[in-house]
Amino acid sequence: MTSGADPLTLVLVGPMAAGKTSVGRRVARRLHVPFVDTDKRIVAEHGPIPAIFAEHGEPYFRELERAAVATALAEGGVISLGGGAVTDAATRALLRELPVVFLTVQPDAVAERIRGSGRPLLEGDDPVERWSSIFAQRREWYEEVASATFDTSRRPMQKIADEIAAWRREQR
C-alpha cells in the first residue's frame, strides 16, 4: 500500500447496480475515512461516461478509469470502482495487495435498480438480460480480486455496510 493511503483503505467491486456507491458511502462513514467513487471522479474531470464511450470508445475510458483508480488508491479510504474496472488487467494488478470486497446481487433484485439508469452497456430491449450477460463475463475477475463477498440483493444497505466495516477492521 502506498504511504499516503489510509490504513483502512478498502475497495468495492461488483456489477452495475450492486450498491457499490450507496454501501461505500456508509462503510466510509463507519470507518471514518473518505469515500471515492471513481466513476463520479471520471465524470467530474472528463464529462458523462456515455459520451466518453460514444466519442472515444471503451479502451480510452478504461485508461481514464485505471488512472482514476490509481489516484484513489494512493489517497486511501473506501473506493468504489465502476462495474467494468476489473476487465482491465492493469487495474486488477493495482488491487492485488489490498482488501477488496465483491458486492454481488441477483438479477431479480437488479431490475428495479437499473430501470432508466442511462448506463451505456445496458442499452437495448432487455437490460436485465444484458446485465446478466455482462455480469457472467466479469464474475471471474471480481472473484480474482476479491478478499470477501457480500450479497446486496435483499438486505438493508445499512446492515451490509455494518458487516463490511466490521470485516475490514478485522483485516488489520
Secondary structure, 3 states (H helix, E strand, C coil): CCCCCCCCCEEEECCCCCCHHHHHHHHHHHHCCCEEEHHHHHHHHHCCHHHHHHHHCHHHHHHHHHHHHHHHHHHCCEEECCCCHHHCHHHHHHCCCCCEEEEECCHHHHHHHHCCCCCHHHCCCCHHHHHHHHHHHHHHHHHHHCCEEEECCCCCHHHHHHHHHHHHHHCC
